[in-house]
Amino acid sequence: MTPDPVVLGAVETFDIKGTMKKDIIAGDWLVTCPITAGTVFSTTQEYTAPDELPAKYTIAVAIGRG
């Protein structure tokens, strides 16, 4: 994640990498499908951080079937 820590109101860039344990099929979000199990996967996604955040927060990134 860049920048780290989050900058309020700024664009955050997430570099997501891994090896798929299951096939990712057409209809899933943010990726070009299909991606077969065992394939090394990499994507970069951008998200604008909110203008306010609580003192403690969690950011979760997941790949799943839509």
N, CA, C, O and CB atoms as a CASP TS submission, in Angstrom:
PFRMAT TS
TARGET T0000
AUTHOR 0000-0000-0000
METHOD Language model
MODEL 1
PARENT N/A
ATOM      1  N   MET     1       0.846  -1.159   0.000  1.00  0.00           N
ATOM      2  CA  MET     1       0.000   0.000   0.000  1.00  0.00           C
ATOM      3  C   MET     1       0.895   1.226   0.000  1.00  0.00           C
ATOM      4  O   MET     1       1.842   1.329   0.780  1.00  0.00           O
ATOM      5  CB  MET     1      -0.965  -0.005   1.209  1.00  0.00           C
ATOM      6  N   THR     2       0.573   2.153  -0.894  1.00  0.00           N
ATOM      7  CA  THR     2       1.329   3.390  -0.969  1.00  0.00           C
ATOM      8  C   THR     2       0.348   4.547  -1.086  1.00  0.00           C
ATOM      9  O   THR     2      -0.545   4.470  -1.930  1.00  0.00           O
ATOM     10  CB  THR     2       2.324   3.372  -2.165  1.00  0.00           C
ATOM     11  N   PRO     3       0.448   5.588  -0.317  1.00  0.00           N
ATOM     12  CA  PRO     3       1.374   5.773   0.794  1.00  0.00           C
ATOM     13  C   PRO     3       0.962   4.954   2.016  1.00  0.00           C
ATOM     14  O   PRO     3      -0.197   4.563   2.151  1.00  0.00           O
ATOM     15  CB  PRO     3       1.461   7.249   1.161  1.00  0.00           C
ATOM     16  N   ASP     4       1.896   4.708   2.879  1.00  0.00           N
ATOM     17  CA  ASP     4       1.690   3.976   4.126  1.00  0.00           C
ATOM     18  C   ASP     4       2.388   4.752   5.230  1.00  0.00           C
ATOM     19  O   ASP     4       3.616   4.841   5.232  1.00  0.00           O
ATOM     20  CB  ASP     4       2.230   2.501   4.033  1.00  0.00           C
ATOM     21  N   PRO     5       1.640   5.312   6.163  1.00  0.00           N
ATOM     22  CA  PRO     5       0.216   5.111   6.437  1.00  0.00           C
ATOM     23  C   PRO     5      -0.674   5.878   5.464  1.00  0.00           C
ATOM     24  O   PRO     5      -0.215   6.698   4.669  1.00  0.00           O
ATOM     25  CB  PRO     5      -0.102   5.531   7.860  1.00  0.00           C
ATOM     26  N   VAL     6      -1.976   5.573   5.564  1.00  0.00           N
ATOM     27  CA  VAL     6      -2.983   6.208   4.720  1.00  0.00           C
ATOM     28  C   VAL     6      -2.935   7.725   4.899  1.00  0.00           C
ATOM     29  O   VAL     6      -2.783   8.226   6.013  1.00  0.00           O
ATOM     30  CB  VAL     6      -4.393   5.667   5.052  1.00  0.00           C
ATOM     31  N   VAL     7      -3.068   8.447   3.784  1.00  0.00           N
ATOM     32  CA  VAL     7      -3.179   9.904   3.811  1.00  0.00           C
ATOM     33  C   VAL     7      -4.639  10.238   3.523  1.00  0.00           C
ATOM     34  O   VAL     7      -5.165   9.884   2.468  1.00  0.00           O
ATOM     35  CB  VAL     7      -2.203  10.592   2.766  1.00  0.00           C
ATOM     36  N   LEU     8      -5.284  10.913   4.455  1.00  0.00           N
ATOM     37  CA  LEU     8      -6.700  11.226   4.308  1.00  0.00           C
ATOM     38  C   LEU     8      -6.972  11.970   3.008  1.00  0.00           C
ATOM     39  O   LEU     8      -6.301  12.955   2.698  1.00  0.00           O
ATOM     40  CB  LEU     8      -7.185  12.052   5.491  1.00  0.00           C
ATOM     41  N   GLY     9      -7.955  11.498   2.248  1.00  0.00           N
ATOM     42  CA  GLY     9      -8.359  12.125   1.001  1.00  0.00           C
ATOM     43  C   GLY     9      -7.440  11.868  -0.181  1.00  0.00           C
ATOM     44  O   GLY     9      -7.716  12.331  -1.287  1.00  0.00           O
ATOM     45  N   ALA    10      -6.355  11.141   0.033  1.00  0.00           N
ATOM     46  CA  ALA    10      -5.387  10.877  -1.040  1.00  0.00           C
ATOM     47  C   ALA    10      -5.694   9.551  -1.737  1.00  0.00           C
ATOM     48  O   ALA    10      -6.405   8.701  -1.202  1.00  0.00           O
ATOM     49  CB  ALA    10      -3.950  10.859  -0.477  1.00  0.00           C
ATOM     50  N   VAL    11      -5.149   9.395  -2.929  1.00  0.00           N
ATOM     51  CA  VAL    11      -5.279   8.137  -3.661  1.00  0.00           C
ATOM     52  C   VAL    11      -4.293   7.131  -3.073  1.00  0.00           C
ATOM     53  O   VAL    11      -3.096   7.402  -2.981  1.00  0.00           O
ATOM     54  CB  VAL    11      -5.026   8.342  -5.195  1.00  0.00           C
ATOM     55  N   GLU    12      -4.805   5.979  -2.679  1.00  0.00           N
ATOM     56  CA  GLU    12      -3.988   4.885  -2.155  1.00  0.00           C
ATOM     57  C   GLU    12      -3.811   3.857  -3.266  1.00  0.00           C
ATOM     58  O   GLU    12      -4.760   3.551  -3.988  1.00  0.00           O
ATOM     59  CB  GLU    12      -4.642   4.237  -0.881  1.00  0.00           C
ATOM     60  N   THR    13      -2.612   3.329  -3.405  1.00  0.00           N
ATOM     61  CA  THR    13      -2.325   2.310  -4.407  1.00  0.00           C
ATOM     62  C   THR    13      -2.048   0.994  -3.692  1.00  0.00           C
ATOM     63  O   THR    13      -1.212   0.926  -2.791  1.00  0.00           O
ATOM     64  CB  THR    13      -1.118   2.724  -5.307  1.00  0.00           C
ATOM     65  N   PHE    14      -2.757  -0.044  -4.103  1.00  0.00           N
ATOM     66  CA  PHE    14      -2.601  -1.371  -3.521  1.00  0.00           C
ATOM     67  C   PHE    14      -2.007  -2.299  -4.570  1.00  0.00           C
ATOM     68  O   PHE    14      -2.605  -2.501  -5.627  1.00  0.00           O
ATOM     69  CB  PHE    14      -3.959  -1.921  -2.999  1.00  0.00           C
ATOM     70  N   ASP    15      -0.839  -2.864  -4.293  1.00  0.00           N
ATOM     71  CA  ASP    15      -0.218  -3.872  -5.153  1.00  0.00           C
ATOM     72  C   ASP    15      -0.561  -5.226  -4.555  1.00  0.00           C
ATOM     73  O   ASP    15      -0.133  -5.544  -3.446  1.00  0.00           O
ATOM     74  CB  ASP    15       1.349  -3.668  -5.275  1.00  0.00           C
ATOM     75  N   ILE    16      -1.326  -6.021  -5.281  1.00  0.00           N
ATOM     76  CA  ILE    16      -1.858  -7.287  -4.781  1.00  0.00           C
ATOM     77  C   ILE    16      -1.240  -8.411  -5.594  1.00  0.00           C
ATOM     78  O   ILE    16      -1.329  -8.423  -6.821  1.00  0.00           O
ATOM     79  CB  ILE    16      -3.420  -7.327  -4.861  1.00  0.00           C
ATOM     80  N   LYS    17      -0.604  -9.370  -4.892  1.00  0.00           N
ATOM     81  CA  LYS    17       0.086 -10.467  -5.571  1.00  0.00           C
ATOM     82  C   LYS    17      -0.151 -11.766  -4.821  1.00  0.00           C
ATOM     83  O   LYS    17      -0.298 -11.772  -3.599  1.00  0.00           O
ATOM     84  CB  LYS    17       1.599 -10.181  -5.690  1.00  0.00           C
ATOM     85  N   GLY    18      -0.187 -12.861  -5.559  1.00  0.00           N
ATOM     86  CA  GLY    18      -0.328 -14.162  -4.931  1.00  0.00           C
ATOM     87  C   GLY    18      -0.547 -15.245  -5.964  1.00  0.00           C
ATOM     88  O   GLY    18      -0.612 -14.974  -7.163  1.00  0.00           O
ATOM     89  N   THR    19      -0.660 -16.477  -5.490  1.00  0.00           N
ATOM     90  CA  THR    19      -0.932 -17.626  -6.346  1.00  0.00           C
ATOM     91  C   THR    19      -2.335 -18.118  -6.028  1.00  0.00           C
ATOM     92  O   THR    19      -2.660 -18.393  -4.873  1.00  0.00           O
ATOM     93  CB  THR    19       0.130 -18.762  -6.142  1.00  0.00           C
ATOM     94  N   MET    20      -3.162 -18.227  -7.059  1.00  0.00           N
ATOM     95  CA  MET    20      -4.554 -18.619  -6.864  1.00  0.00           C
ATOM     96  C   MET    20      -4.660 -20.080  -6.436  1.00  0.00           C
ATOM     97  O   MET    20      -4.053 -20.962  -7.044  1.00  0.00           O
ATOM     98  CB  MET    20      -5.356 -18.387  -8.147  1.00  0.00           C
ATOM     99  N   LYS    21      -5.435 -20.325  -5.385  1.00  0.00           N
ATOM    100  CA  LYS    21      -5.694 -21.690  -4.937  1.00  0.00           C
ATOM    101  C   LYS    21      -6.887 -22.291  -5.671  1.00  0.00           C
ATOM    102  O   LYS    21      -7.002 -23.511  -5.788  1.00  0.00           O
ATOM    103  CB  LYS    21      -5.936 -21.718  -3.428  1.00  0.00           C
ATOM    104  N   LYS    22      -7.782 -21.420  -6.169  1.00  0.00           N
ATOM    105  CA  LYS    22      -8.961 -21.861  -6.913  1.00  0.00           C
ATOM    106  C   LYS    22      -9.055 -21.046  -8.191  1.00  0.00           C
ATOM    107  O   LYS    22      -8.495 -19.954  -8.291  1.00  0.00           O
ATOM    108  CB  LYS    22     -10.261 -21.715  -6.060  1.00  0.00           C
ATOM    109  N   ASP    23      -9.767 -21.589  -9.163  1.00  0.00           N
ATOM    110  CA  ASP    23      -9.998 -20.853 -10.403  1.00  0.00           C
ATOM    111  C   ASP    23     -10.794 -19.585 -10.118  1.00  0.00           C
ATOM    112  O   ASP    23     -11.722 -19.599  -9.310  1.00  0.00           O
ATOM    113  CB  ASP    23     -10.738 -21.735 -11.432  1.00  0.00           C
ATOM    114  N   ILE    24     -10.433 -18.498 -10.775  1.00  0.00           N
ATOM    115  CA  ILE    24     -11.213 -17.266 -10.767  1.00  0.00           C
ATOM    116  C   ILE    24     -11.905 -17.218 -12.124  1.00  0.00           C
ATOM    117  O   ILE    24     -11.247 -17.275 -13.163  1.00  0.00           O
ATOM    118  CB  ILE    24     -10.307 -15.971 -10.505  1.00  0.00           C
ATOM    119  N   ILE    25     -13.220 -17.116 -12.115  1.00  0.00           N
ATOM    120  CA  ILE    25     -13.998 -17.275 -13.342  1.00  0.00           C
ATOM    121  C   ILE    25     -14.643 -15.962 -13.785  1.00  0.00           C
ATOM    122  O   ILE    25     -14.639 -14.975 -13.050  1.00  0.00           O
ATOM    123  CB  ILE    25     -15.073 -18.335 -13.145  1.00  0.00           C
ATOM    124  N   ALA    26     -15.190 -15.969 -14.987  1.00  0.00           N
ATOM    125  CA  ALA    26     -15.891 -14.792 -15.506  1.00  0.00           C
ATOM    126  C   ALA    26     -16.959 -14.346 -14.517  1.00  0.00           C
ATOM    127  O   ALA    26     -17.648 -15.167 -13.911  1.00  0.00           O
ATOM    128  CB  ALA    26     -16.525 -15.092 -16.885  1.00  0.00           C
ATOM    129  N   GLY    27     -17.082 -13.033 -14.366  1.00  0.00           N
ATOM    130  CA  GLY    27     -18.059 -12.486 -13.430  1.00  0.00           C
ATOM    131  C   GLY    27     -17.421 -12.015 -12.138  1.00  0.00           C
ATOM    132  O   GLY    27     -18.061 -11.306 -11.362  1.00  0.00           O
ATOM    133  N   ASP    28     -16.168 -12.393 -11.888  1.00  0.00           N
ATOM    134  CA  ASP    28     -15.471 -11.896 -10.704  1.00  0.00           C
ATOM    135  C   ASP    28     -15.027 -10.461 -10.964  1.00  0.00           C
ATOM    136  O   ASP    28     -14.895 -10.063 -12.122  1.00  0.00           O
ATOM    137  CB  ASP    28     -14.251 -12.802 -10.346  1.00  0.00           C
ATOM    138  N   TRP    29     -14.796  -9.684  -9.926  1.00  0.00           N
ATOM    139  CA  TRP    29     -14.524  -8.254 -10.039  1.00  0.00           C
ATOM    140  C   TRP    29     -13.041  -7.947 -10.090  1.00  0.00           C
ATOM    141  O   TRP    29     -12.227  -8.666  -9.512  1.00  0.00           O
ATOM    142  CB  TRP    29     -15.148  -7.519  -8.889  1.00  0.00           C
ATOM    143  N   LEU    30     -12.697  -6.881 -10.780  1.00  0.00           N
ATOM    144  CA  LEU    30     -11.376  -6.248 -10.777  1.00  0.00           C
ATOM    145  C   LEU    30     -10.264  -7.056 -11.420  1.00  0.00           C
ATOM    146  O   LEU    30      -9.103  -6.653 -11.357  1.00  0.00           O
ATOM    147  CB  LEU    30     -10.991  -5.947  -9.395  1.00  0.00           C
ATOM    148  N   VAL    31     -10.583  -8.179 -12.032  1.00  0.00           N
ATOM    149  CA  VAL    31      -9.553  -8.982 -12.680  1.00  0.00           C
ATOM    150  C   VAL    31     -10.047  -9.426 -14.053  1.00  0.00           C
ATOM    151  O   VAL    31     -11.252  -9.478 -14.300  1.00  0.00           O
ATOM    152  CB  VAL    31      -9.176 -10.208 -11.807  1.00  0.00           C
ATOM    153  N   THR    32      -9.112  -9.746 -14.940  1.00  0.00           N
ATOM    154  CA  THR    32      -9.457 -10.307 -16.239  1.00  0.00           C
ATOM    155  C   THR    32      -9.509 -11.818 -16.091  1.00  0.00           C
ATOM    156  O   THR    32      -8.498 -12.444 -15.772  1.00  0.00           O
ATOM    157  CB  THR    32      -8.433  -9.878 -17.343  1.00  0.00           C
ATOM    158  N   CYS    33     -10.653 -12.400 -16.315  1.00  0.00           N
ATOM    159  CA  CYS    33     -10.862 -13.826 -16.093  1.00  0.00           C
ATOM    160  C   CYS    33     -10.740 -14.588 -17.403  1.00  0.00           C
ATOM    161  O   CYS    33     -10.844 -13.973 -18.464  1.00  0.00           O
ATOM    162  CB  CYS    33     -12.234 -14.080 -15.452  1.00  0.00           C
ATOM    163  N   PRO    34     -10.528 -15.879 -17.379  1.00  0.00           N
ATOM    164  CA  PRO    34     -10.316 -16.680 -16.179  1.00  0.00           C
ATOM    165  C   PRO    34      -8.853 -16.666 -15.733  1.00  0.00           C
ATOM    166  O   PRO    34      -7.948 -16.376 -16.515  1.00  0.00           O
ATOM    167  CB  PRO    34     -10.768 -18.111 -16.423  1.00  0.00           C
ATOM    168  N   ILE    35      -8.651 -16.985 -14.466  1.00  0.00           N
ATOM    169  CA  ILE    35      -7.317 -17.209 -13.906  1.00  0.00           C
ATOM    170  C   ILE    35      -7.373 -18.594 -13.277  1.00  0.00           C
ATOM    171  O   ILE    35      -8.153 -18.817 -12.351  1.00  0.00           O
ATOM    172  CB  ILE    35      -6.898 -16.080 -12.844  1.00  0.00           C
ATOM    173  N   THR    36      -6.573 -19.515 -13.755  1.00  0.00           N
ATOM    174  CA  THR    36      -6.645 -20.889 -13.264  1.00  0.00           C
ATOM    175  C   THR    36      -5.851 -21.062 -11.978  1.00  0.00           C
ATOM    176  O   THR    36      -4.873 -20.357 -11.727  1.00  0.00           O
ATOM    177  CB  THR    36      -6.135 -21.858 -14.324  1.00  0.00           C
ATOM    178  N   ALA    37      -6.296 -22.017 -11.173  1.00  0.00           N
ATOM    179  CA  ALA    37      -5.604 -22.337  -9.924  1.00  0.00           C
ATOM    180  C   ALA    37      -4.138 -22.618 -10.208  1.00  0.00           C
ATOM    181  O   ALA    37      -3.806 -23.254 -11.209  1.00  0.00           O
ATOM    182  CB  ALA    37      -6.261 -23.547  -9.221  1.00  0.00           C
ATOM    183  N   GLY    38      -3.259 -22.147  -9.330  1.00  0.00           N
ATOM    184  CA  GLY    38      -1.825 -22.348  -9.485  1.00  0.00           C
ATOM    185  C   GLY    38      -1.141 -21.228 -10.251  1.00  0.00           C
ATOM    186  O   GLY    38       0.087 -21.188 -10.325  1.00  0.00           O
ATOM    187  N   THR    39      -1.927 -20.310 -10.824  1.00  0.00           N
ATOM    188  CA  THR    39      -1.370 -19.199 -11.587  1.00  0.00           C
ATOM    189  C   THR    39      -0.939 -18.076 -10.653  1.00  0.00           C
ATOM    190  O   THR    39      -1.671 -17.708  -9.734  1.00  0.00           O
ATOM    191  CB  THR    39      -2.391 -18.680 -12.610  1.00  0.00           C
ATOM    192  N   VAL    40       0.253 -17.534 -10.893  1.00  0.00           N
ATOM    193  CA  VAL    40       0.703 -16.360 -10.143  1.00  0.00           C
ATOM    194  C   VAL    40      -0.099 -15.169 -10.653  1.00  0.00           C
ATOM    195  O   VAL    40      -0.224 -14.965 -11.861  1.00  0.00           O
ATOM    196  CB  VAL    40       2.260 -16.122 -10.302  1.00  0.00           C
ATOM    197  N   PHE    41      -0.636 -14.388  -9.732  1.00  0.00           N
ATOM    198  CA  PHE    41      -1.530 -13.286 -10.053  1.00  0.00           C
ATOM    199  C   PHE    41      -0.966 -11.993  -9.490  1.00  0.00           C
ATOM    200  O   PHE    41      -0.380 -11.983  -8.407  1.00  0.00           O
ATOM    201  CB  PHE    41      -2.946 -13.546  -9.505  1.00  0.00           C
ATOM    202  N   SER    42      -1.145 -10.899 -10.230  1.00  0.00           N
ATOM    203  CA  SER    42      -0.691  -9.589  -9.770  1.00  0.00           C
ATOM    204  C   SER    42      -1.615  -8.518 -10.335  1.00  0.00           C
ATOM    205  O   SER    42      -1.956  -8.549 -11.518  1.00  0.00           O
ATOM    206  CB  SER    42       0.786  -9.326 -10.193  1.00  0.00           C
ATOM    207  N   THR    43      -2.019  -7.577  -9.497  1.00  0.00           N
ATOM    208  CA  THR    43      -2.824  -6.444  -9.948  1.00  0.00           C
ATOM    209  C   THR    43      -2.504  -5.237  -9.083  1.00  0.00           C
ATOM    210  O   THR    43      -2.067  -5.374  -7.941  1.00  0.00           O
ATOM    211  CB  THR    43      -4.341  -6.775  -9.895  1.00  0.00           C
ATOM    212  N   THR    44      -2.721  -4.076  -9.630  1.00  0.00           N
ATOM    213  CA  THR    44      -2.588  -2.833  -8.880  1.00  0.00           C
ATOM    214  C   THR    44      -3.935  -2.134  -8.937  1.00  0.00           C
ATOM    215  O   THR    44      -4.493  -1.931 -10.015  1.00  0.00           O
ATOM    216  CB  THR    44      -1.437  -1.921  -9.454  1.00  0.00           C
ATOM    217  N   GLN    45      -4.452  -1.769  -7.781  1.00  0.00           N
ATOM    218  CA  GLN    45      -5.740  -1.089  -7.688  1.00  0.00           C
ATOM    219  C   GLN    45      -5.559   0.220  -6.931  1.00  0.00           C
ATOM    220  O   GLN    45      -4.753   0.304  -6.004  1.00  0.00           O
ATOM    221  CB  GLN    45      -6.799  -1.990  -6.990  1.00  0.00           C
ATOM    222  N   GLU    46      -6.308   1.234  -7.328  1.00  0.00           N
ATOM    223  CA  GLU    46      -6.261   2.525  -6.642  1.00  0.00           C
ATOM    224  C   GLU    46      -7.609   2.808  -5.999  1.00  0.00           C
ATOM    225  O   GLU    46      -8.661   2.457  -6.535  1.00  0.00           O
ATOM    226  CB  GLU    46      -5.876   3.660  -7.622  1.00  0.00           C
ATOM    227  N   TYR    47      -7.555   3.453  -4.835  1.00  0.00           N
ATOM    228  CA  TYR    47      -8.753   3.786  -4.079  1.00  0.00           C
ATOM    229  C   TYR    47      -8.496   5.109  -3.366  1.00  0.00           C
ATOM    230  O   TYR    47      -7.425   5.304  -2.790  1.00  0.00           O
ATOM    231  CB  TYR    47      -9.128   2.649  -3.061  1.00  0.00           C
ATOM    232  N   THR    48      -9.459   6.009  -3.400  1.00  0.00           N
ATOM    233  CA  THR    48      -9.302   7.277  -2.696  1.00  0.00           C
ATOM    234  C   THR    48      -9.716   7.098  -1.243  1.00  0.00           C
ATOM    235  O   THR    48     -10.840   6.688  -0.953  1.00  0.00           O
ATOM    236  CB  THR    48     -10.137   8.398  -3.371  1.00  0.00           C
ATOM    237  N   ALA    49      -8.803   7.406  -0.337  1.00  0.00           N
ATOM    238  CA  ALA    49      -9.075   7.280   1.093  1.00  0.00           C
ATOM    239  C   ALA    49     -10.134   8.305   1.504  1.00  0.00           C
ATOM    240  O   ALA    49     -10.220   9.379   0.909  1.00  0.00           O
ATOM    241  CB  ALA    49      -7.772   7.473   1.923  1.00  0.00           C
ATOM    242  N   PRO    50     -10.936   7.978   2.513  1.00  0.00           N
ATOM    243  CA  PRO    50     -11.928   8.946   2.983  1.00  0.00           C
ATOM    244  C   PRO    50     -11.246  10.170   3.602  1.00  0.00           C
ATOM    245  O   PRO    50     -10.060  10.138   3.928  1.00  0.00           O
ATOM    246  CB  PRO    50     -12.874   8.289   4.007  1.00  0.00           C
ATOM    247  N   ASP    51     -12.015  11.239   3.754  1.00  0.00           N
ATOM    248  CA  ASP    51     -11.471  12.463   4.345  1.00  0.00           C
ATOM    249  C   ASP    51     -11.286  12.350   5.851  1.00  0.00           C
ATOM    250  O   ASP    51     -10.546  13.134   6.446  1.00  0.00           O
ATOM    251  CB  ASP    51     -12.376  13.634   4.034  1.00  0.00           C
ATOM    252  N   GLU    52     -11.958  11.373   6.476  1.00  0.00           N
ATOM    253  CA  GLU    52     -11.830  11.150   7.917  1.00  0.00           C
ATOM    254  C   GLU    52     -11.739   9.653   8.181  1.00  0.00           C
ATOM    255  O   GLU    52     -12.388   8.854   7.505  1.00  0.00           O
ATOM    256  CB  GLU    52     -13.029  11.775   8.693  1.00  0.00           C
ATOM    257  N   LEU    53     -10.929   9.279   9.169  1.00  0.00           N
ATOM    258  CA  LEU    53     -10.815   7.890   9.619  1.00  0.00           C
ATOM    259  C   LEU    53     -10.752   7.878  11.135  1.00  0.00           C
ATOM    260  O   LEU    53     -10.257   8.826  11.744  1.00  0.00           O
ATOM    261  CB  LEU    53      -9.561   7.193   9.004  1.00  0.00           C
ATOM    262  N   PRO    54     -11.257   6.796  11.760  1.00  0.00           N
ATOM    263  CA  PRO    54     -11.098   6.686  13.209  1.00  0.00           C
ATOM    264  C   PRO    54      -9.630   6.453  13.560  1.00  0.00           C
ATOM    265  O   PRO    54      -8.817   6.183  12.676  1.00  0.00           O
ATOM    266  CB  PRO    54     -11.975   5.541  13.771  1.00  0.00           C
ATOM    267  N   ALA    55      -9.292   6.555  14.827  1.00  0.00           N
ATOM    268  CA  ALA    55      -7.908   6.360  15.274  1.00  0.00           C
ATOM    269  C   ALA    55      -7.399   4.965  14.904  1.00  0.00           C
ATOM    270  O   ALA    55      -6.222   4.799  14.585  1.00  0.00           O
ATOM    271  CB  ALA    55      -7.803   6.574  16.794  1.00  0.00           C
ATOM    272  N   LYS    56      -8.283   3.961  14.947  1.00  0.00           N
ATOM    273  CA  LYS    56      -7.917   2.593  14.570  1.00  0.00           C
ATOM    274  C   LYS    56      -8.847   2.137  13.451  1.00  0.00           C
ATOM    275  O   LYS    56     -10.055   2.361  13.513  1.00  0.00           O
ATOM    276  CB  LYS    56      -7.998   1.620  15.798  1.00  0.00           C
ATOM    277  N   TYR    57      -8.284   1.500  12.435  1.00  0.00           N
ATOM    278  CA  TYR    57      -9.079   1.016  11.313  1.00  0.00           C
ATOM    279  C   TYR    57      -8.386  -0.192  10.708  1.00  0.00           C
ATOM    280  O   TYR    57      -7.210  -0.440  10.973  1.00  0.00           O
ATOM    281  CB  TYR    57      -9.286   2.128  10.248  1.00  0.00           C
ATOM    282  N   THR    58      -9.116  -0.940   9.895  1.00  0.00           N
ATOM    283  CA  THR    58      -8.594  -2.119   9.223  1.00  0.00           C
ATOM    284  C   THR    58      -8.820  -1.974   7.725  1.00  0.00           C
ATOM    285  O   THR    58      -9.866  -1.493   7.289  1.00  0.00           O
ATOM    286  CB  THR    58      -9.260  -3.412   9.763  1.00  0.00           C
ATOM    287  N   ILE    59      -7.836  -2.392   6.945  1.00  0.00           N
ATOM    288  CA  ILE    59      -7.982  -2.455   5.496  1.00  0.00           C
ATOM    289  C   ILE    59      -7.872  -3.924   5.110  1.00  0.00           C
ATOM    290  O   ILE    59      -6.884  -4.583   5.434  1.00  0.00           O
ATOM    291  CB  ILE    59      -6.898  -1.571   4.751  1.00  0.00           C
ATOM    292  N   ALA    60      -8.884  -4.432   4.421  1.00  0.00           N
ATOM    293  CA  ALA    60      -8.883  -5.829   3.991  1.00  0.00           C
ATOM    294  C   ALA    60      -8.923  -5.884   2.468  1.00  0.00           C
ATOM    295  O   ALA    60      -9.640  -5.118   1.825  1.00  0.00           O
ATOM    296  CB  ALA    60     -10.086  -6.603   4.602  1.00  0.00           C
ATOM    297  N   VAL    61      -8.148  -6.796   1.907  1.00  0.00           N
ATOM    298  CA  VAL    61      -8.137  -7.027   0.466  1.00  0.00           C
ATOM    299  C   VAL    61      -8.414  -8.507   0.252  1.00  0.00           C
ATOM    300  O   VAL    61      -7.762  -9.361   0.853  1.00  0.00           O
ATOM    301  CB  VAL    61      -6.767  -6.593  -0.189  1.00  0.00           C
ATOM    302  N   ALA    62      -9.385  -8.809  -0.609  1.00  0.00           N
ATOM    303  CA  ALA    62      -9.743 -10.203  -0.852  1.00  0.00           C
ATOM    304  C   ALA    62     -10.054 -10.402  -2.329  1.00  0.00           C
ATOM    305  O   ALA    62     -10.479  -9.474  -3.016  1.00  0.00           O
ATOM    306  CB  ALA    62     -10.950 -10.625   0.021  1.00  0.00           C
ATOM    307  N   ILE    63      -9.841 -11.599  -2.798  1.00  0.00           N
ATOM    308  CA  ILE    63     -10.242 -11.995  -4.140  1.00  0.00           C
ATOM    309  C   ILE    63     -11.247 -13.118  -3.961  1.00  0.00           C
ATOM    310  O   ILE    63     -10.965 -14.114  -3.295  1.00  0.00           O
ATOM    311  CB  ILE    63      -9.008 -12.439  -5.030  1.00  0.00           C
ATOM    312  N   GLY    64     -12.409 -12.956  -4.552  1.00  0.00           N
ATOM    313  CA  GLY    64     -13.430 -13.973  -4.377  1.00  0.00           C
ATOM    314  C   GLY    64     -14.361 -14.019  -5.565  1.00  0.00           C
ATOM    315  O   GLY    64     -14.256 -13.218  -6.493  1.00  0.00           O
ATOM    316  N   ARG    65     -15.244 -14.940  -5.523  1.00  0.00           N
ATOM    317  CA  ARG    65     -16.213 -15.095  -6.602  1.00  0.00           C
ATOM    318  C   ARG    65     -17.362 -14.134  -6.389  1.00  0.00           C
ATOM    319  O   ARG    65     -17.943 -14.062  -5.306  1.00  0.00           O
ATOM    320  CB  ARG    65     -16.727 -16.544  -6.683  1.00  0.00           C
ATOM    321  N   GLY    66     -17.691 -13.373  -7.472  1.00  0.00           N
ATOM    322  CA  GLY    66     -18.733 -12.348  -7.420  1.00  0.00           C
ATOM    323  C   GLY    66     -20.079 -12.937  -7.302  1.00  0.00           C
ATOM    324  O   GLY    66     -21.070 -12.208  -7.246  1.00  0.00           O
TER
END
